[in-house]
Amino acid sequence: MYVLMANILLLFFGIGALATGYLNKNCEVAQARERWSKLGFYFLILILVFFSIYTDYFRVLAICIGIVGLYEIVKAHLLSKRSLLLFSPVLVLYLALIAAFIDFGHRASTEKVFFLYFTVVIFDGFSQLCGQLFGKRKLIPSISPNKTTAGLVGALVIASSTSLFLFPSIGMSIAQTLMTTLFICFSALLGDLLASLYKRSCQIKDYSTLIPGHGGILDRFDSFIFSGAMYGLIYL
Protein backbone atom coordinates (compact mmCIF):
# COMPACT_ATOMS: atom_id res chain seq x y z
CA MET A 1 0.00 0.00 0.00
CA TYR A 2 2.69 2.49 1.00
CA VAL A 3 4.82 1.79 -2.08
CA LEU A 4 1.75 2.18 -4.31
CA MET A 5 0.87 5.50 -2.65
CA ALA A 6 4.44 6.74 -3.06
CA ASN A 7 4.49 5.81 -6.75
CA ILE A 8 1.14 7.48 -7.39
CA LEU A 9 2.25 10.67 -5.64
CA LEU A 10 5.55 10.72 -7.53
CA LEU A 11 3.61 10.35 -10.77
CA PHE A 12 1.27 13.19 -9.82
CA PHE A 13 4.17 15.42 -8.77
CA GLY A 14 5.73 14.72 -12.17
CA ILE A 15 2.48 15.84 -13.80
CA GLY A 16 2.49 18.89 -11.54
CA ALA A 17 6.04 19.73 -12.59
CA LEU A 18 5.10 19.47 -16.29
CA ALA A 19 2.04 21.64 -15.74
CA THR A 20 4.10 24.18 -13.80
CA GLY A 21 6.59 24.35 -16.67
CA TYR A 22 3.73 24.90 -19.11
CA LEU A 23 2.17 27.64 -16.97
CA ASN A 24 5.53 29.37 -16.58
CA LYS A 25 6.19 29.67 -20.33
CA ASN A 26 4.71 33.13 -20.70
CA CYS A 27 4.85 34.52 -17.16
CA GLU A 28 7.32 36.71 -15.32
CA VAL A 29 10.47 35.24 -13.81
CA ALA A 30 9.43 36.07 -10.25
CA GLN A 31 6.08 34.31 -10.64
CA ALA A 32 7.73 31.27 -12.24
CA ARG A 33 10.23 31.07 -9.40
CA GLU A 34 7.43 31.29 -6.86
CA ARG A 35 5.55 28.41 -8.51
CA TRP A 36 8.63 26.16 -8.52
CA SER A 37 9.36 27.07 -4.91
CA LYS A 38 5.80 26.25 -3.91
CA LEU A 39 5.96 22.86 -5.64
CA GLY A 40 9.32 22.05 -4.06
CA PHE A 41 8.25 22.94 -0.53
CA TYR A 42 5.02 21.02 -1.00
CA PHE A 43 7.08 17.93 -1.82
CA LEU A 44 9.21 18.42 1.32
CA ILE A 45 6.09 18.83 3.47
CA LEU A 46 4.65 15.67 1.96
CA ILE A 47 7.77 13.69 2.88
CA LEU A 48 7.73 15.09 6.44
CA VAL A 49 4.08 14.19 7.05
CA PHE A 50 4.32 10.71 5.55
CA PHE A 51 7.51 10.02 7.53
CA SER A 52 5.79 11.09 10.76
CA ILE A 53 2.84 8.78 10.02
CA TYR A 54 5.06 5.85 9.08
CA THR A 55 7.25 6.19 12.19
CA ASP A 56 4.23 6.62 14.49
CA TYR A 57 5.08 10.23 15.36
CA PHE A 58 2.00 11.70 13.73
CA ARG A 59 0.43 12.65 17.07
CA VAL A 60 3.51 14.74 17.86
CA LEU A 61 3.23 16.44 14.48
CA ALA A 62 -0.51 17.03 15.00
CA ILE A 63 0.17 18.71 18.36
CA CYS A 64 2.87 20.90 16.80
CA ILE A 65 0.52 21.88 13.94
CA GLY A 66 -2.17 22.73 16.50
CA ILE A 67 0.13 24.93 18.60
CA VAL A 68 1.55 26.88 15.65
CA GLY A 69 -1.95 27.21 14.16
CA LEU A 70 -3.24 28.62 17.44
CA TYR A 71 -0.48 31.22 17.39
CA GLU A 72 -1.39 32.17 13.81
CA ILE A 73 -5.09 32.54 14.64
CA VAL A 74 -4.38 34.72 17.69
CA LYS A 75 -1.89 36.81 15.70
CA ALA A 76 -4.43 37.33 12.90
CA HIS A 77 -7.01 38.46 15.45
CA LEU A 78 -4.61 40.92 17.08
CA LEU A 79 -3.65 42.41 13.72
CA SER A 80 -7.31 42.81 12.76
CA LYS A 81 -8.16 44.60 16.03
CA ARG A 82 -11.56 42.90 16.05
CA SER A 83 -13.50 42.59 19.29
CA LEU A 84 -12.87 39.67 21.62
CA LEU A 85 -16.56 38.77 21.36
CA LEU A 86 -16.14 37.95 17.66
CA PHE A 87 -12.90 36.06 18.27
CA SER A 88 -14.20 33.79 21.05
CA PRO A 89 -16.34 31.44 18.87
CA VAL A 90 -13.48 31.13 16.37
CA LEU A 91 -11.10 30.14 19.16
CA VAL A 92 -13.55 27.60 20.60
CA LEU A 93 -14.14 26.06 17.14
CA TYR A 94 -10.43 25.87 16.42
CA LEU A 95 -9.59 24.22 19.75
CA ALA A 96 -12.40 21.69 19.23
CA LEU A 97 -11.14 20.86 15.73
CA ILE A 98 -7.55 20.49 16.88
CA ALA A 99 -8.61 18.24 19.76
CA ALA A 100 -10.56 16.06 17.32
CA PHE A 101 -7.63 16.08 14.87
CA ILE A 102 -5.16 14.93 17.52
CA ASP A 103 -7.64 12.29 18.70
CA PHE A 104 -7.97 11.10 15.10
CA GLY A 105 -4.20 10.64 14.95
CA HIS A 106 -4.33 8.69 18.21
CA ARG A 107 -7.23 6.35 17.36
CA ALA A 108 -6.99 5.84 13.60
CA SER A 109 -4.85 3.08 12.15
CA THR A 110 -1.73 4.01 10.22
CA GLU A 111 -3.43 2.92 6.99
CA LYS A 112 -6.41 5.21 7.63
CA VAL A 113 -4.20 8.23 8.40
CA PHE A 114 -2.14 7.55 5.27
CA PHE A 115 -5.27 7.23 3.15
CA LEU A 116 -6.79 10.45 4.49
CA TYR A 117 -3.67 12.54 3.97
CA PHE A 118 -3.08 10.93 0.56
CA THR A 119 -6.62 11.92 -0.48
CA VAL A 120 -6.26 15.47 0.85
CA VAL A 121 -2.96 15.96 -1.00
CA ILE A 122 -4.43 14.77 -4.31
CA PHE A 123 -7.61 16.82 -3.88
CA ASP A 124 -5.72 19.95 -2.86
CA GLY A 125 -3.07 19.62 -5.57
CA PHE A 126 -5.43 18.93 -8.45
CA SER A 127 -7.91 21.57 -7.29
CA GLN A 128 -5.19 24.11 -7.91
CA LEU A 129 -3.77 22.48 -11.02
CA CYS A 130 -7.10 21.95 -12.80
CA GLY A 131 -8.18 25.41 -11.77
CA GLN A 132 -5.06 27.02 -13.25
CA LEU A 133 -5.31 25.05 -16.49
CA PHE A 134 -9.06 25.00 -17.11
CA GLY A 135 -10.75 27.18 -14.51
CA LYS A 136 -12.86 30.10 -15.69
CA ARG A 137 -15.84 30.20 -13.35
CA LYS A 138 -14.99 31.08 -9.76
CA LEU A 139 -16.40 28.82 -7.06
CA ILE A 140 -16.83 31.28 -4.17
CA PRO A 141 -14.79 34.38 -5.10
CA SER A 142 -15.83 36.39 -2.05
CA ILE A 143 -14.16 33.83 0.24
CA SER A 144 -11.51 32.10 -1.87
CA PRO A 145 -10.82 33.94 -5.14
CA ASN A 146 -8.50 31.27 -6.55
CA LYS A 147 -10.90 28.33 -6.35
CA THR A 148 -12.80 27.42 -9.50
CA THR A 149 -15.59 25.04 -10.44
CA ALA A 150 -13.29 23.23 -12.89
CA GLY A 151 -10.71 22.81 -10.15
CA LEU A 152 -13.27 21.27 -7.80
CA VAL A 153 -14.71 18.88 -10.39
CA GLY A 154 -11.31 17.83 -11.69
CA ALA A 155 -9.95 17.19 -8.20
CA LEU A 156 -13.02 15.15 -7.19
CA VAL A 157 -12.76 12.97 -10.30
CA ILE A 158 -9.03 12.33 -9.90
CA ALA A 159 -9.18 11.72 -6.13
CA SER A 160 -12.12 9.31 -6.52
CA SER A 161 -10.47 7.46 -9.41
CA THR A 162 -7.18 7.14 -7.55
CA SER A 163 -8.85 5.79 -4.41
CA LEU A 164 -10.02 2.73 -6.36
CA PHE A 165 -6.42 1.51 -6.50
CA LEU A 166 -6.26 1.46 -2.70
CA PHE A 167 -9.55 -0.02 -1.48
CA PRO A 168 -8.18 -3.58 -1.01
CA SER A 169 -5.51 -2.20 1.37
CA ILE A 170 -7.81 -0.21 3.63
CA GLY A 171 -10.48 -2.84 4.25
CA MET A 172 -13.35 -1.15 2.41
CA SER A 173 -15.55 -2.05 -0.51
CA ILE A 174 -15.44 0.01 -3.70
CA ALA A 175 -18.63 1.87 -2.73
CA GLN A 176 -17.35 2.57 0.79
CA THR A 177 -14.02 3.78 -0.58
CA LEU A 178 -15.70 6.19 -2.99
CA MET A 179 -18.06 7.52 -0.33
CA THR A 180 -15.19 7.97 2.13
CA THR A 181 -13.06 9.71 -0.49
CA LEU A 182 -15.85 12.17 -1.35
CA PHE A 183 -16.46 12.79 2.35
CA ILE A 184 -12.76 13.58 2.86
CA CYS A 185 -12.66 15.85 -0.21
CA PHE A 186 -15.70 17.92 0.78
CA SER A 187 -14.45 18.11 4.37
CA ALA A 188 -11.09 19.36 3.07
CA LEU A 189 -12.87 21.96 0.92
CA LEU A 190 -14.98 23.15 3.85
CA GLY A 191 -11.92 23.42 6.10
CA ASP A 192 -10.11 25.47 3.46
CA LEU A 193 -13.09 27.77 3.00
CA LEU A 194 -13.50 28.33 6.76
CA ALA A 195 -9.81 29.21 7.09
CA SER A 196 -10.07 31.56 4.09
CA LEU A 197 -13.21 33.18 5.52
CA TYR A 198 -11.41 33.98 8.76
CA LYS A 199 -8.45 35.39 6.82
CA ARG A 200 -10.75 37.64 4.83
CA SER A 201 -12.46 38.85 8.01
CA CYS A 202 -9.04 39.70 9.44
CA GLN A 203 -8.01 41.29 6.12
CA ILE A 204 -4.83 39.25 5.70
CA LYS A 205 -3.58 37.26 2.68
CA ASP A 206 -1.78 34.50 4.58
CA TYR A 207 -1.62 33.43 8.21
CA SER A 208 2.18 33.84 8.19
CA THR A 209 5.22 33.50 5.93
CA LEU A 210 6.57 30.37 7.61
CA ILE A 211 6.39 28.16 4.49
CA PRO A 212 7.65 29.86 1.29
CA GLY A 213 4.99 29.88 -1.41
CA HIS A 214 2.32 28.53 0.92
CA GLY A 215 2.00 30.96 3.82
CA GLY A 216 1.55 29.65 7.33
CA ILE A 217 0.79 26.31 8.94
CA LEU A 218 -2.95 26.91 8.64
CA ASP A 219 -2.62 27.93 5.00
CA ARG A 220 -1.03 24.54 4.29
CA PHE A 221 -2.81 22.25 6.77
CA ASP A 222 -6.32 23.72 7.12
CA SER A 223 -7.83 21.05 4.84
CA PHE A 224 -5.99 18.24 6.63
CA ILE A 225 -7.01 19.45 10.09
CA PHE A 226 -10.70 19.76 9.25
CA SER A 227 -10.98 16.52 7.26
CA GLY A 228 -9.03 14.60 9.91
CA ALA A 229 -11.23 15.99 12.67
CA MET A 230 -14.44 15.19 10.77
CA TYR A 231 -13.24 11.70 9.89
CA GLY A 232 -12.38 11.05 13.51
CA LEU A 233 -15.73 12.33 14.79
CA ILE A 234 -17.94 10.56 12.24
CA TYR A 235 -16.10 7.49 10.97
CA LEU A 236 -14.27 6.46 14.14
N, C-alpha and C positions, 0 to 999 in steps of 0.2 A: 504493500500500500504506500509506504513512504517513498520508495524508489519511483513508483508510478507518479505520485504527486510531484516529486522533484522534477521528473522529466517533463511533465505537463507544464509546470511553471517555467522551466527553462525554455520550452518551446514558445510559450506565450510572451516571455520577456524578449525572445528573439523577434517575434512579431512586433512587439512594442518598439524595439530598437529600429526595425525597418520603417515602421510608421513614423517614428520620430525623425528619422532621416528624411523621409518624404515631406513631412510638415516643415522641416527646417530649410528646404530648398530655396524658398523665396522670402525668408524672414530675416530680421536683423541678427547680427552676430550675438548680441547680448541675450536675445530671446532664445536663440538656438542653444547657447551655452546653459541657460537656465533649464531648458527642457532636458538636456543630457544630464545635468546635475540632479534634477528631480528623479529621473529614471535610475541613476546610479545609487542614490541614497535610498530609494525605495527597495532596491535589490539588497542593500546592506541591512535594512530594517527587516526584510523578509527572512534573511538568514538568522538574524538575532532572535526573532520570535520563534521560528521553527526550532532553533537550537534549544531555546528555553523550554519549549514543550517536550522535545525529545529527551532532554536530560532531567525532566521533572522539576524544573525551576520556574514553571509558568506562574505559579502563585506569587513568587517573589516579584516577577516582572509585572504582574497585575497590580500588586500593591504599589510598586514604583510608579506605574502609569497613573494610578489613582491619586497619589500624592502630588505628582507634578501637575496633573490636570486640575486638582483643587487649587493649587497656586495660580494657575493660569486663569481660572474662573474668577477668583478673588481679585486678581490684578486687573482683569477686564472690567469688573464692577467698579473698582476704585478709579480707574481712568475715565469711566463714563460719568462718574459722580451722580449715579442714580440713587434713589432712596433705598434704605435698608429694607423697607417693606416690600419692594419689588424684587430685591435680591434673595430674600428668605426662601420663597418657594423654589427658586432655581437651585439654591444650595441644598435644600432637602431632597429634591429630585436627583441631583447629582450624587449625593452621598448614598441614596438608596440604590441607584444604578451601579455605583462602584461596589457596594456591598454585595449585590447580586452577581456582579461580574467576577469578583474574587471567589465567591461561593461556587460559581460555575466552574472555575478553574480547579477548585478543591474537589468537587463531586463528580465532574465529568471524566470519562475515560480519556486516555491520551488520543485514541482514534477519533473521538467526538470533537475534542478541542482542535486537532489537526484539520478535520473536515470543515469545521466552522470557519477557522481562519483562512483555509484554502478557498472556501466559497466567497468570503468577504473580499479577499485579494483579487480574485477573478472578477467579481461584480464591480468592485471599485475601479480596477484598472481598465476594464472594457467599457465602463460607463463613460470614462474620460476619453478613451481612444475612439470609440464609435461616435461620441459627441463631436470630437474635433474633426473627424473625417466626414461624417454625414449629417451632423446635427444642424438643423435650421430653426426648428420650433423650440422655444425655451419651455422648460418644464414648469418651474415656479420662479420666474426671474426676480420677484420681489424679495425672495429669501436666498436663493442660490442661483446667481445669474449665469453660471457656467454649465448648469445641468440642462440637458435637452431630452426631448422625447425619444429621439433616435438612440441616444446614449443609453437610456433606461431599457428600451426594448432589446437592443443589441446585447447588453450585459445580461439581461434575464435569459435570453436564448442561449448564449454561450455558457453561462454558469449552469443552467439546467442540463444542457447537452453534456457538459464535462462531468457532471455528477454521476451520470449513468455508467461511467467507467469505474466508479468507486463503490457502488452499492453492495457488491459482494463482501467488501472488506469492513463495512460498518454495520453489518447485521440488519439491513433494512431491505424491504422489497423495492422494486422500481418505483411504484406509486408513492411509497413512503419517502423514498429518497428525493423524488421530485417535489413533493409537498414540503419537505424539510428545507430543501434548497430555496424554494420560493419564499418560505417563511424567513429564512436567514437574509435573503436579498432585500425583502421589503423592510425588515427590521433594521438592516444596515442603512437603507435609504432614509428611514425615519430618524435614526440617530444622527445622520449627517445633516438632515434638515433642521433638527432641533438645535444642534450646535451652531449651524449657520444663522438661525433665527436669533440666537442669543448674541452672536457676534454683531449682527446688524443692529440690534437694540443698543449695543454698547458702542456702535459706530467704529468698529475696528475691522481690519482686513483679515488678520491672522491673530491667533491667541498668543503667539510669540515667534521668535526667529530661531528657535532651538535647532530645527531640522532644515537645512538649506533646501529651498524649492518646495517645501511642504508647509512650513509654519511651525506651530507648536505640537506638543503631544496630542492635544485634543483635535487639532486639524488632521492629524494622521490616524488617530485611533478612535475617533468618535463612533464610526460605524462598528468597529470591533467591540467596543464597550457595550453599546446598546444591544447589538445582536447577541452577544454572549450573555448579557443579563436577561434578555427575553427568553433565550433558549433555556437558560438555567431555571427560570421561573415557571415556564410552561412545559417544556419537554422533560425536565428532570424531576 
